[in-house]
Amino acid sequence: MSDFPVTLIDLIRHGEPEGGRRYRGGRMDDPLSEKGWAQMRQAVGESHPWQQVVTSPMLRCAEFAREVSDRWSIPLSVEERFREVGFGAWEGKTSKEINQDDPLRIHRFRLEPERLRPEGAEPLDAFAGRVGGAWEELVRRHEGQHVLVVAHAGVIRMILSWVLEIPLGNLYRIQVGNAAVSRVKIEGRGAERLPLLEFHDGRL
């Protein structure tokens, strides 16, 4: 292993699930729609530079991760801690349904996501802890490799906030589209490790 390792990690959000746009957290397990599959395949194309694929356990991520793994014979692992944040009472609801009695409810939530959480939602600091722990373990385990992570908007936001030291209250200032790819380049190791966001919300 090099004395100065360079690790590349590509983060891709799942495509559109069956049932269209709605708040799906850690409980709703809808698979990808036909449109979602097309989005994912278009985003990746024929690219397969990875030595490892890591995925959330949820169908909208794991089925595409399995396809990439099988097609290109790349090892696959499931990371339970990359499951989407729990949205509590908002699970399964559309933005219109959530905003029905208060048209600014989601807007205020995005402004203050630590304080104005949906009833029964996973605490944001707990979500940060599980995703951050999984991320640190992934970086150590796959040092010097190129890895694909298939996950959710919330997980990718949290990873980027961890990498760039963005306060949790600013989490929803990061947009993550369906099938969008972000790349983190990590130079060095240990206390001298330098993570760099090479691009965000793009395609390969």
N, C-alpha and C positions, 0 to 999 in steps of 0.2 A: 504494500500500500504506500502511496506517495507520502512524503513528509509534509506536503502541502496539498491536501485533497480538495477537489472541487466536486460538490454534490449538486445535481440538478433535480428539482422536483416539480413536475407539471401537475397542476391542480385543475381538474375539470368538473364542472357542475353537471349533474344529470340533465337530460333533455325534458321536454314537457311530458308529464305523466298522463295516464288515462284520467279523464274527468276534468282536464283543463286546469286553469290557474286557481289555486286555493291554498290556504295555509295547511301545509302538511308538515308535521313535526316528527317526533320520534315514534309515533304510534301508527299513523296512516302509512300503509305499505302498498300503494298503487304501483303497478308496473308502468314502464314507458308506453306511451301511445305510439302509433305508427309515425306520427310527426316527430315525437321524441327520439325514436330510433334514427330517423333520417338526420335530425340535428346532430346527434352524437357521431354518426358515421361521417358526416360532412366535416365536422370540426377536426376529426383526427385524420381522415383520409387514409393514405397508405403509410403514414408515419408509424414506426414501431422501434424507437431507439432505446426502449427501457429495458432494464435488467430485472425490474420488479413492478408488479401492479398491486396496489393496495386499495381496498374499497370499503365503503360503508356496508353494513349488512343488509340495507334496505333494497328492495327489488329494483327500484328506479336507478340505482347505482350498480348493484352487484351483477345484474344480468349483462349489462354492457361490458363491465370489467371482465366477466367470464368469457365473453366473445373475443375480446382483445387477447386475453391470456391463451385461449385455445387456438386462435388463428395464427399467432406468432410464437407459440410455445414459450411464453414468458411466465415465470412463477407468479402465483396469485395468493394473496393473503387477505383475510377479512379483519378489519379493525373495528370492534364494537364501539369504541369511543368516538369514532367518526360518524355515529348516528346523528341525525339532525336534532337541533334543540327542541325540547318539548314546548308546544304552544298552549297547552292546557285547554281552556274553554274555546279557543279559536281553532282547534284542530278540525279540519274538514270544511271550514267555512271560507266563503269568498270574501274579498275586500268589501263588496257591496253589502253583504250580510252583516259583517262586523261593524260597518259604519252606518247601519240603518238608523239607529237612534242618535248617533253623534257623528256627523260627517268628518270630524277632525280626530276621531279616536286613533286611527292608525298613524296619522301624522304626529300626534303627541307621543305615541309609543316610540316612534323613530327618533324623536327629539330626546326622549328620556327613557331609553330601553332598560336601564337598571331599576328605575323606580316604578314605571307604569307598565308592569307586566300583566298579561292576561291572567285571569283567575286560574290557579292550578298550574301555571307555566313553570318550567325549570328555571331556577334562579340563574341569573346571568353569570355570576361568579363561579357557580358550580359547573356550568357549561364551559366556561373558560378554563377551569382546572382540568376537566377531562380531555378536552381537545388539545390543550397545551401539553399535557403529559404525554398524549399519544404522539404529538408532533415531535417532541424532544426525543422520544424513544425511536421514532422512525428515522430521524436524522442521524442518530448515533449508529443504529443498526445498518443503515445503508450508506454510510459515509463513502464518498468517492464514486457512487453509482448515479444512474439516471432512473428516476422512479416516477410512475404515473399514479396519482391519487384520484379516485373517482368518489366524489362526495356531494355535499349540499351547499346551498348558498350560505347558510349560517355557519357551517363548518369552515368554508373557505374564508368568509369574513373574519372568523376568529383566528384562523391561522395567519392571515395577513396582519391582523392587529397584534398578534404575538411577535411576528417577524419585524414589523415596523414600529413596535411599541406605541400603538395607537390606543388612547384611552377607550375603555369599554363603552362609555357614553357616546362615542363617535362612531360606533360600529356600523350604523345604518347609513353612513356617508359613503360606504363602499357598495357600489352596484355590482351584482354578479348575475349575468344573463344565463338563460338556459344553454347548456353545452359550451359555455365560455371557458377558455383556458387561461390560466395564469402560470407564470414560471418563476420559481424562486431559485436563485443560484447561491450556494453557500460556499464561501472560500475559507479554508483553514479549519481548525478544530479547537475545541475547548474554549478557554477564555479569549482566544484570538479569532474565534469564528465570526465571520462577517456575512450576514445574509443580505442578499440584494434582490429586489423585485425587478426582474428583467422585462416582463410585460404583464399586462392584466386585461382580462375580459376580451381576449382575442381568439385566434384560431392557430392551429399548427400549420 
